Amino acid sequence: MRAIEITRQAALEESHWWFMSRRALLCWGLGKDNPPGALRILDIGAATGGNRSMCENFGEYVALDLSEAAVECCRSRGLRKLVQGDARQLPFSEASFDVVVALDILEHLPEDEISIAEIARVLRPKGRLIVNVPAFQRLFSSHDVSFDHIRRYEPKELPRKLRHAGFSLDHWTYWSFF
């Protein structure tokens, strides 16, 4: 993500409806069948680290982002478990996380299937992936371009890629649509 967008996101994410709605879905996904405090959570594409407070209610939070600007933003906000790294080659051992959070990151990655396989590798057995992506390629616009999106996902595309990597879908839905 571009440095200017990191700065904008940091300023908006505590009060903007879109970030608040996304965190509510994240809280629901983390709390589903999980006792508070018991999880080891990896946030891929952590950007500003805005998910930290929510995730820390459920356990240990580790942030990862490729962007140096994002890592610096996270560090300035007090994040200590922070890694600059690539989702295509996660710098973690196999089966080291209970939950992987990938909110609005897969659409940025040219080789999303490699990253999905890496996520599967670092998840523990019965681990959970919480993912959010923009839908419907026909809605691809200048907004997507400004955020360096490569794609939007068609309805069957992401489920197919997840199943190919060994995931089963527990729940999926659309949100943020009038």
Protein Blocks (a to p, Z undefined) as FASTA:
>chain_A
ZZklmmmmmmmmmmgmklmmmmmmmmmmmmnopaehiaccddehklnopmmmmmmmnocc
ddddfblklmmmmmmnopabdcdddfklccbdehibfbdcdehklmmpmblmlmmmmmmm
mpcehiacdddddehjklgcfklmmnopabdcdfklmmmmmmmnopacfbdcdehiZZ
